[in-house]
Amino acid sequence: MSQGLKSGVALSTLVFFLFSSLSILAPGISAQTVERGNLLGYIFDRDGKTPIMGAIIKVRNITSSAIYESQPTDNQGLFKIEGLSKGIYTFGITTELGDFNSNELVGILANETTKVSISLNPYDSGVQSAVQEVLKDQVSVETQGESRIGRVVRYNPETREAEVFIERGILQIDDRIRIKGVTTNFYQDVGSLRLGENRVRRALAGESPWLLVKGPVQAGDIVYVVCKKGIVPFFLTPCGIASIIAGSGAIMAGIITITDKTPVSPFKK
């Protein structure tokens, strides 16, 4: 197994899933006739080429919360899960060296085999602990999937950027955030982060990155990271992220979007 897995897994923030008109069963069709499909694929190291042997993929149906898992991958990184009910699934990967979360979604179609290739990308130790700090809040029923990570220090209306002091955890490109204050309350995805003049992909506790915001904010507004697409991850202590690098069917992004009225699923082991 590659040495790249030893440092841990990073969260993927782009959400993709394979989707093709997942129709609702017509009235009168019995439960015994529920249509099912299969999931087949390969798990690779971060290079997308080196197979990971002994990895297990776990999938959760986002409607029923039913969890299924594969047998360990073979020496080619191959896995298969058969008999999945038609629907949309989130997934995670567990390996001998750690667990990998993913915010991506996979669509299972009736009487078809969905095919995907997945790469595992580890975090460094500092990022790993910061991610875990955020996840502990996100899976809590009390916090409704939101983790306070910082506050707005100042706002530049000319550039529409806000300087945010990161109090705890981590803020990353493509994170779903909520900015809330006395008169401020909106959700957005993080599309741009900079420290000084340098563009960065993440900022950790103690740093004050500037980010482009979709509306005016005020000093003192609180910044939360929320469960991406409203779906909690599999593992509370991930060492990295599992990302789909190839798949069959139409790959669509941003289909499920969290809003003020979107319920966040409670974490279930």
Number of C-alpha atoms within 10 A of each C-alpha: 15 12 8 15 23 16 17 24 31 24 26 23 20 18 22 20 24 22 21 14 8 13 10 8 12 7 6 6 9 9 8 6 8 12 16 17 19 19 21 16 19 24 31 25 21 20 12 18 15 16 23 24 20 19 25 23 23 18 24 20 21 15 10 11 13 12 16 16 17 18 14 18 21 15 12 15 22 22 22 19 18 14 15 24 19 21 23 21 25 24 22 23 27 20 16 12 15 19 27 33 28 28 25 25 28 25 24 27 25 19 14 13 20 21 18 20 19 23 24 29 25 26 22 14 12 11 22 22 18 16 25 18 18 24 24 16 20 30 26 17 13 10 14 17 26 26 24 21 22 25 23 22 17 17 20 14 12 6 10 15 22 25 22 25 22 21 16 18 24 25 28 22 18 18 23 23 23 22 22 19 16 10 9 14 15 15 20 19 19 20 14 18 23 18 16 10 7 8 12 15 14 18 22 20 15 13 18 22 23 26 20 19 22 13 15 13 26 19 14 15 21 22 25 23 28 29 25 27 22 21 24 24 24 24 22 21 19 27 30 28 25 29 29 22 12 15 17 12 15 12 16 13 15 11 12 15 12 19 14 9 6 11 12 23 19 15 16 11 7
